């Protein structure tokens, strides 16, 4: 049991110190569009493979992940880029190497991405309105339940580090689209939301982000 708990603690250390994620969803006319994803992750000794399994760095690994979550040959990544970051570009006390990945993926219906994007995502349609709910589960209840005093102290320190981290989301849509969101800020043709990683450690149910887009 003790050895099992080392895994989530290491995961949280990774999130706290070197996890950077940005996601931009762009809607064209109607419900189709594309998503642009970029992230920085720690690398293994080969300077090419990600240490975070669900955020792969190799193109073939990303394509395999997509093929598992999507069906059809049309869903191929575009504009793939990988870059090994120089030491001066980041401060990282725990890992020797860090890489940045970016790519683009087209979609006909946003529901195609439900199994690919972080958190739990559900999409619904009501006429010309698209309703999207994304939930980011709380980590604290799972990891702190049954923890020893020492483990709880470690988790408290990690929580302090997580306050510096965040995940950045942007939704772009035609200017005549009506947008409502319970989080973030809405402007003409854009919705921006920053999810603080510290929220993932709060003792509460998962945080739900809901937004609605009405296309005219």
Secondary structure as the mmCIF struct_conf table of DSSP 4:
data_model
#
loop_
_struct_conf.conf_type_id
_struct_conf.id
_struct_conf.beg_label_comp_id
_struct_conf.beg_label_asym_id
_struct_conf.beg_label_seq_id
_struct_conf.end_label_comp_id
_struct_conf.end_label_asym_id
_struct_conf.end_label_seq_id
HELX_RH_AL_P HELX_RH_AL_P1 UNK A 2 UNK A 18
STRN STRN1 UNK A 20 UNK A 27
BEND BEND1 UNK A 29 UNK A 29
TURN_TY1_P TURN_TY1_P1 UNK A 30 UNK A 31
STRN STRN2 UNK A 33 UNK A 42
STRN STRN3 UNK A 43 UNK A 43
TURN_TY1_P TURN_TY1_P2 UNK A 45 UNK A 46
BEND BEND2 UNK A 47 UNK A 49
STRN STRN4 UNK A 50 UNK A 50
BEND BEND3 UNK A 51 UNK A 52
TURN_TY1_P TURN_TY1_P3 UNK A 53 UNK A 54
BEND BEND4 UNK A 55 UNK A 55
BEND BEND5 UNK A 58 UNK A 58
HELX_RH_AL_P HELX_RH_AL_P2 UNK A 59 UNK A 69
BEND BEND6 UNK A 72 UNK A 72
TURN_TY1_P TURN_TY1_P4 UNK A 73 UNK A 74
STRN STRN5 UNK A 77 UNK A 84
HELX_LH_PP_P HELX_LH_PP_P1 UNK A 85 UNK A 86
HELX_RH_3T_P HELX_RH_3T_P1 UNK A 87 UNK A 89
BEND BEND7 UNK A 93 UNK A 94
BEND BEND8 UNK A 96 UNK A 96
STRN STRN6 UNK A 98 UNK A 107
BEND BEND9 UNK A 108 UNK A 109
HELX_RH_3T_P HELX_RH_3T_P2 UNK A 110 UNK A 113
TURN_TY1_P TURN_TY1_P5 UNK A 114 UNK A 116
BEND BEND10 UNK A 117 UNK A 119
STRN STRN7 UNK A 120 UNK A 126
TURN_TY1_P TURN_TY1_P6 UNK A 127 UNK A 128
STRN STRN8 UNK A 129 UNK A 136
BEND BEND11 UNK A 139 UNK A 139
HELX_RH_AL_P HELX_RH_AL_P3 UNK A 140 UNK A 144
TURN_TY1_P TURN_TY1_P7 UNK A 145 UNK A 146
HELX_RH_AL_P HELX_RH_AL_P4 UNK A 149 UNK A 162
TURN_TY1_P TURN_TY1_P8 UNK A 163 UNK A 164
STRN STRN9 UNK A 166 UNK A 172
TURN_TY1_P TURN_TY1_P9 UNK A 175 UNK A 176
STRN STRN10 UNK A 178 UNK A 181
BEND BEND12 UNK A 182 UNK A 184
STRN STRN11 UNK A 185 UNK A 187
TURN_TY1_P TURN_TY1_P10 UNK A 188 UNK A 189
STRN STRN12 UNK A 190 UNK A 196
HELX_RH_3T_P HELX_RH_3T_P3 UNK A 197 UNK A 201
BEND BEND13 UNK A 202 UNK A 205
HELX_LH_PP_P HELX_LH_PP_P2 UNK A 206 UNK A 206
STRN STRN13 UNK A 207 UNK A 214
#
